[in-house]
Amino acid sequence: MVNVEVFYMSDHLPDKISRRAFLGSSAKLAVGIAGLLAGTTGLFVYGAHKHRGLGSGARPGHIVELGELEWLRSLNTVKRMNYEAVYEDAWNSKPVKGFVFVTTEADGSVLIMSPACTHLGCTIAPSTDVGFHEAKDGQLYFQCPCHGAQFDHRGHSINLGLNRLDLYEPIIEGSTVYFDMMKPIRQTEA
Ligand code: FES
């Protein structure tokens, strides 16, 4: 049986940084990602165990600290992990709050799922939260309140043939896992 536990990352909020530091770090991150993509597409595969650091300097506010790698790999359930971050683009910088669902794949890689339904973007909820009778079978799935889409606990569409939930690439720095809240990765299969 898979449950969802709520975990708050308030102890791990992103550091406040200056715009100059943000731009510098973002540029390094962009160059790093471009380099990785140019070198091999394999490194960009979701769940890669390769080390991909954040580089030196302050961490951009949109890079969210998820937790210790070993702890995340030991998850045998799905955790809703709330976060606070800083949305930044060329014109705006503003604090945002959000959450992701986190669990592990069979091979031990960390799975970070967006809660946005891949139909029209409503926020999904665990079946155990919304109280649908199907949850009594002991299997967790996610339910969309808008048009009834369901996704299993790894984000695969169950009933409407939609794309899998968007995933975030785990970024591993030392023994800690981060993700970029501004870069959900669209999945093209159910
Ligand atoms: S937005 Fe989720 S089913 Fe339509």
Residues whose N, C-alpha, C, O or C-beta is under 5 A from the ligand:
A	BS01	FES	C117 H119 L120 G121 C122 C144 C146 H147 G148 A149
